[in-house]
Amino acid sequence: MLYLSQVLGRPVRDIEGGRVGVVKDVIVRLGKDHPPVTGLVVRSGRQNFFLPRAHIAALNHTGAHLNSGAPARTEFTRREGEVLLARDVLDKQLIDVDGKRVVRVNDVQLIVAGGEWRVTGADVSLQGLWRRLAPVGLAKMQRPVEVIDWADVGYLATDAAGVHLKSSRSAADLLGDLPEAKAEDLFGRMEGEEKRDVAELLPYADDEAGGLMTTEFVTLPKDLTVGASLARLREMAETPNMIYYLYVVEEENSWKLSGVIALRSLILADPDAPLSDVMRHEFQFAHPKDSAREVSERIAEYNLLALPVVDDVGDIAGIVTVDDAMELLLPKGWRQRLPRVFG
């Protein structure tokens, strides 16, 4: 078994051990429950070239090993039905059909079967994110892993899929676009927290920050220590789609926003320090009624991955992610040319 994060950036070596580049991406072809790897995108200098599966003798945590000498450097061009796991899937939203929820993919599981590498699952656990972001020593620590069988996934990350669904925000958008009877039927089928989250988003217009935000984020009380905060994250049964920032509130069960800390900063901080000592006390935020375009421009101006949305009483109502901000700001043609921040 192998994870995508263990392959990306690893060297590609020819049959004599000579380095020919590094793994930039892994290509699969959709159409089967567990799609096969059809090749790699290899980066060498400033060039990306296509390496067919037939030229790969081994693929593991040390990189890719070829069954021949230096390959022909054919410029990579995506073919119909092909998906790039890093660019199109990693950190993107998928539908867990079995669990009836939208999840963010933190890593992709690959297994060799019958001599072919196949995508077998989407790691949606905090461990998947930890594996990619934590220092090497910490990343090897064992934590619970939640991998969704790829056969139970509704893949929505590519342009060809025709639908781009993003958690509760997109569910609210979808309901708003449907005929009233159909929207009421779908809303009636939702349950628990998902239904409450969608209900909170429905009142906002598309051109408002509230209409652009998602309600999936993590809050932690400011008197919690860094170590206790990390332990709590590891114990979470489900992790939100967006967990690059953590939002620090006044006390347990409060929504009153006091500060913000990046996940990487939390991982590297003194475990005994309280969050109030390591969080950012001054931070950018928006109001639910602020212009969606102006909020998106602020995210771009300050180079943020997400911006908290805070209501009149100082409670955090949601966050606007950079992906959603860029979709609003960039012309459609440019969206497809520029790399995704989370990809």
C-alpha positions as CSV (number, residue, x, y, z in Angstrom):
1,M,0.0,0.0,0.0
2,L,1.2,3.5,-0.9
3,Y,-0.1,7.0,-0.4
4,L,0.1,9.7,-3.0
5,S,2.0,12.0,-0.6
6,Q,4.7,9.4,-0.3
7,V,5.4,9.5,-4.1
8,L,5.1,13.2,-5.0
9,G,8.5,14.9,-5.2
10,R,10.4,11.6,-5.1
11,P,13.1,11.0,-7.7
12,V,12.5,9.1,-11.0
13,R,15.5,6.9,-11.9
14,D,16.3,4.9,-15.0
15,I,17.4,1.3,-15.1
16,E,20.9,2.2,-14.2
17,G,19.9,4.4,-11.3
18,G,20.4,7.7,-13.1
19,R,18.1,10.5,-12.0
20,V,15.8,11.7,-14.8
21,G,13.5,14.0,-12.8
22,V,11.0,14.0,-9.9
23,V,7.4,12.8,-9.7
24,K,5.1,15.9,-10.3
25,D,1.8,14.0,-10.5
26,V,0.2,10.6,-10.9
27,I,-2.2,10.0,-13.8
28,V,-5.2,7.7,-13.6
29,R,-8.1,7.0,-16.0
30,L,-11.6,7.1,-14.6
31,G,-14.3,4.6,-15.6
32,K,-13.7,1.8,-13.1
33,D,-14.4,1.5,-9.4
34,H,-10.6,1.5,-8.7
35,P,-9.0,3.4,-11.6
36,P,-5.6,2.3,-12.8
37,V,-2.5,4.4,-12.9
38,T,-1.7,5.1,-16.6
39,G,1.5,7.1,-16.1
40,L,3.3,9.9,-14.3
41,V,4.0,13.6,-14.9
42,V,7.7,14.0,-14.4
43,R,9.4,17.3,-13.7
44,S,12.9,17.8,-15.1
45,G,14.3,21.3,-14.9
46,R,11.5,23.5,-16.3
47,Q,9.8,20.8,-18.3
48,N,7.0,18.5,-17.4
49,F,6.9,15.3,-19.5
50,F,4.7,12.2,-19.7
51,L,6.0,8.9,-18.5
52,P,3.8,5.9,-19.5
53,R,3.0,3.2,-17.1
54,A,4.7,0.6,-19.3
55,H,8.0,2.3,-18.6
56,I,7.7,2.0,-14.8
57,A,9.2,-1.1,-13.1
58,A,8.4,0.0,-9.6
59,L,6.6,2.8,-7.7
60,N,7.2,3.2,-4.0
61,H,8.1,5.7,-1.2
62,T,11.6,6.0,-2.7
63,G,10.2,7.2,-6.1
64,A,9.7,5.7,-9.5
65,H,12.1,3.2,-11.0
66,L,12.2,2.6,-14.8
67,N,12.7,-0.6,-16.8
68,S,14.8,1.2,-19.4
69,G,17.3,3.9,-19.9
70,A,16.4,7.6,-20.1
71,P,12.8,7.9,-21.6
72,A,11.7,10.1,-24.5
73,R,10.6,13.4,-23.1
74,T,7.1,13.8,-24.6
75,E,5.4,16.9,-23.4
76,F,2.4,16.0,-21.2
77,T,-1.0,16.6,-22.6
78,R,-4.1,15.5,-20.7
79,R,-6.2,13.0,-22.6
80,E,-10.0,12.5,-22.2
81,G,-10.9,10.7,-19.1
82,E,-7.6,11.3,-17.4
83,V,-7.3,12.7,-13.9
84,L,-4.2,14.1,-12.2
85,L,-4.3,12.9,-8.5
86,A,-2.3,15.8,-7.1
87,R,-3.8,18.6,-9.2
88,D,-7.4,17.4,-9.5
89,V,-8.0,15.3,-6.4
90,L,-5.7,16.2,-3.5
91,D,-7.4,18.8,-1.2
92,K,-10.5,18.8,-3.4
93,Q,-14.1,17.8,-2.5
94,L,-15.6,14.4,-3.1
95,I,-19.0,13.0,-2.3
96,D,-18.9,10.0,0.0
97,V,-21.9,8.2,-1.5
98,D,-22.1,5.6,1.3
99,G,-21.8,8.1,4.1
100,K,-23.9,10.7,2.3
101,R,-21.5,13.6,3.0
102,V,-19.0,15.8,1.2
103,V,-15.4,15.3,2.3
104,R,-12.0,16.9,1.5
105,V,-9.3,14.5,0.3
106,N,-6.2,14.8,2.5
107,D,-4.4,11.9,0.7
108,V,-5.0,9.2,-1.9
109,Q,-4.4,5.5,-1.3
110,L,-2.8,3.4,-4.0
111,I,-2.5,-0.4,-4.0
112,V,-0.9,-2.8,-6.5
113,A,-3.1,-5.6,-7.8
114,G,-2.5,-7.8,-10.7
115,G,0.7,-5.9,-11.6
116,E,-1.2,-2.6,-11.8
117,W,-1.3,0.3,-9.4
118,R,-4.9,1.4,-8.7
119,V,-6.6,4.1,-6.7
120,T,-8.4,2.3,-3.9
121,G,-9.3,5.0,-1.5
122,A,-9.5,8.6,-0.4
123,D,-7.9,9.4,3.0
124,V,-10.2,12.0,4.6
125,S,-8.7,11.7,8.1
126,L,-6.5,14.2,9.9
127,Q,-3.7,11.6,9.6
128,G,-3.7,12.1,5.9
129,L,-3.1,15.8,6.3
130,W,-0.6,15.2,9.1
131,R,1.3,12.8,6.8
132,R,1.8,15.7,4.4
133,L,2.4,18.7,6.7
134,A,4.0,17.4,9.9
135,P,7.8,17.1,10.3
136,V,9.1,13.7,9.2
137,G,9.4,12.3,12.8
138,L,5.9,13.3,13.8
139,A,4.4,12.2,10.5
140,K,5.4,8.6,11.2
141,M,3.4,8.5,14.4
142,Q,0.4,6.2,14.2
143,R,-3.0,7.9,14.3
144,P,-6.5,6.7,13.2
145,V,-7.0,6.7,9.5
146,E,-10.3,7.0,7.7
147,V,-10.1,5.9,4.1
148,I,-13.2,5.9,1.9
149,D,-13.4,3.2,-0.7
150,W,-13.0,4.8,-4.1
151,A,-15.9,2.8,-5.3
152,D,-18.1,4.7,-2.9
153,V,-16.9,8.1,-4.0
154,G,-18.7,10.5,-6.4
155,Y,-15.8,12.3,-8.1
156,L,-16.5,16.0,-8.7
157,A,-13.1,17.6,-9.0
158,T,-12.6,17.8,-12.8
159,D,-14.2,20.1,-15.3
160,A,-15.5,17.0,-17.2
161,A,-17.6,16.0,-14.2
162,G,-19.9,18.9,-14.8
163,V,-20.6,19.6,-11.2
164,H,-18.4,21.3,-8.6
165,L,-19.9,20.7,-5.1
166,K,-18.4,22.1,-2.0
167,S,-19.8,21.0,1.4
168,S,-22.7,22.9,3.0
169,R,-22.2,26.1,1.0
170,S,-22.6,24.3,-2.3
171,A,-25.5,22.3,-1.0
172,A,-27.2,25.6,-0.2
173,D,-26.3,26.9,-3.7
174,L,-27.6,23.8,-5.3
175,L,-30.9,24.0,-3.4
176,G,-31.3,27.7,-4.5
177,D,-30.9,26.7,-8.1
178,L,-33.5,23.9,-8.1
179,P,-37.2,24.1,-8.5
180,E,-38.9,24.8,-5.2
181,A,-40.5,21.4,-4.8
182,K,-37.3,19.5,-5.6
183,A,-35.3,21.8,-3.3
184,E,-37.8,21.2,-0.4
185,D,-37.6,17.4,-1.0
186,L,-33.8,17.4,-0.9
187,F,-33.6,19.6,2.1
188,G,-36.1,17.3,3.9
189,R,-33.8,14.4,3.3
190,M,-30.9,16.1,5.1
191,E,-30.3,15.2,8.7
192,G,-28.7,16.6,11.8
193,E,-25.7,18.9,11.6
194,E,-25.6,19.0,7.8
195,K,-29.2,20.2,7.7
196,R,-28.5,22.9,10.3
197,D,-25.4,24.1,8.4
198,V,-27.3,24.4,5.1
199,A,-30.2,26.2,6.9
200,E,-27.7,28.8,8.2
201,L,-26.4,29.5,4.7
202,L,-29.6,29.7,2.8
203,P,-30.6,33.3,3.9
204,Y,-27.4,34.9,2.4
205,A,-27.2,36.2,-1.2
206,D,-24.6,34.9,-3.6
207,D,-22.9,38.3,-3.7
208,E,-22.4,38.4,0.1
209,A,-19.7,36.9,2.2
210,G,-22.3,34.8,3.9
211,G,-23.2,33.4,0.5
212,L,-19.6,32.5,-0.2
213,M,-18.6,31.0,3.1
214,T,-18.6,27.4,4.3
215,T,-19.5,26.4,7.9
216,E,-16.9,23.7,8.1
217,F,-14.1,24.8,10.4
218,V,-12.4,23.9,13.7
219,T,-12.7,25.9,16.9
220,L,-10.6,25.5,20.0
221,P,-10.9,27.3,23.4
222,K,-8.0,29.7,24.1
223,D,-7.1,28.2,27.5
224,L,-6.3,24.8,25.9
225,T,-2.6,24.0,25.5
226,V,-1.0,23.3,22.2
227,G,-0.5,19.6,23.2
228,A,-4.1,19.2,24.2
229,S,-5.3,20.9,21.0
230,L,-3.3,18.4,18.9
231,A,-4.7,15.5,20.9
232,R,-8.2,16.8,20.4
233,L,-7.6,17.1,16.6
234,R,-6.3,13.5,16.5
235,E,-9.4,12.3,18.3
236,M,-11.9,14.0,16.0
237,A,-14.2,11.4,14.4
238,E,-14.6,13.6,11.3
239,T,-12.3,16.4,10.1
240,P,-13.7,19.4,8.2
241,N,-12.8,20.1,4.6
242,M,-10.7,23.1,5.5
243,I,-8.2,22.7,8.4
244,Y,-5.3,24.8,7.4
245,Y,-6.3,27.4,10.0
246,L,-7.7,26.8,13.5
247,Y,-10.0,29.3,15.1
248,V,-9.5,30.1,18.8
249,V,-12.6,31.0,20.8
250,E,-13.1,32.5,24.3
251,E,-14.1,29.3,26.0
252,E,-15.5,25.8,25.5
253,N,-18.8,25.7,23.5
254,S,-18.4,29.4,22.6
255,W,-18.3,30.9,19.1
256,K,-16.7,34.2,20.2
257,L,-13.6,34.5,18.0
258,S,-10.4,35.5,19.9
259,G,-7.6,34.5,17.5
260,V,-6.4,32.4,14.6
261,I,-3.5,29.9,14.3
262,A,-2.2,28.0,11.2
263,L,-2.1,24.2,11.6
264,R,1.6,24.1,10.8
265,S,2.3,26.8,13.5
266,L,0.3,24.7,16.0
267,I,2.3,21.6,15.2
268,L,5.6,23.4,15.7
269,A,4.7,25.3,18.9
270,D,5.6,24.4,22.5
271,P,3.2,21.7,23.5
272,D,2.8,23.3,27.0
273,A,1.9,26.7,25.7
274,P,-1.7,27.8,25.9
275,L,-3.3,28.7,22.6
276,S,-3.7,32.3,23.8
277,D,0.1,32.7,23.8
278,V,0.7,31.3,20.3
279,M,-2.4,32.4,18.3
280,R,-2.6,35.6,16.2
281,H,-4.6,38.2,18.2
282,E,-4.9,40.5,15.2
283,F,-6.3,39.0,12.0
284,Q,-8.4,39.9,9.0
285,F,-12.1,39.0,9.1
286,A,-15.3,39.7,7.2
287,H,-19.0,40.3,8.1
288,P,-21.7,38.0,6.6
289,K,-23.2,41.0,4.7
290,D,-19.9,42.2,3.3
291,S,-19.5,42.1,-0.5
292,A,-18.3,38.7,-1.7
293,R,-16.1,40.3,-4.3
294,E,-14.4,42.7,-1.7
295,V,-13.8,39.8,0.7
296,S,-12.3,37.8,-2.1
297,E,-10.0,40.7,-3.0
298,R,-8.9,40.9,0.6
299,I,-8.0,37.2,0.6
300,A,-5.9,37.8,-2.5
301,E,-4.3,41.0,-1.1
302,Y,-3.2,39.4,2.1
303,N,-2.3,36.0,0.6
304,L,-4.7,34.1,2.9
305,L,-5.9,30.5,2.6
306,A,-9.1,31.4,4.4
307,L,-10.8,34.3,6.0
308,P,-13.2,34.0,9.0
309,V,-16.6,35.5,8.7
310,V,-17.7,37.1,12.0
311,D,-21.2,38.3,12.9
312,D,-22.4,41.4,14.8
313,V,-21.8,39.9,18.2
314,G,-18.3,38.6,17.4
315,D,-19.2,35.0,16.8
316,I,-17.6,33.1,13.9
317,A,-20.2,32.2,11.4
318,G,-18.1,30.5,8.8
319,I,-15.0,30.9,6.6
320,V,-14.3,31.9,3.0
321,T,-11.6,29.8,1.4
322,V,-9.1,31.0,-1.2
323,D,-10.4,28.5,-3.8
324,D,-13.9,30.0,-3.6
325,A,-12.4,33.5,-3.6
326,M,-10.4,32.9,-6.7
327,E,-13.3,31.3,-8.5
328,L,-15.2,34.6,-8.0
329,L,-12.3,36.9,-9.0
330,L,-10.7,35.1,-12.0
331,P,-12.2,34.9,-15.5
332,K,-13.3,31.4,-16.3
333,G,-10.5,30.8,-18.8
334,W,-7.8,31.8,-16.3
335,R,-9.3,29.5,-13.6
336,Q,-8.3,26.5,-15.7
337,R,-4.8,27.8,-16.5
338,L,-3.7,28.7,-13.0
339,P,-2.7,26.0,-10.4
340,R,-5.1,25.4,-7.6
341,V,-3.8,26.6,-4.2
342,F,-4.8,23.3,-2.5
343,G,-3.7,21.1,-5.4
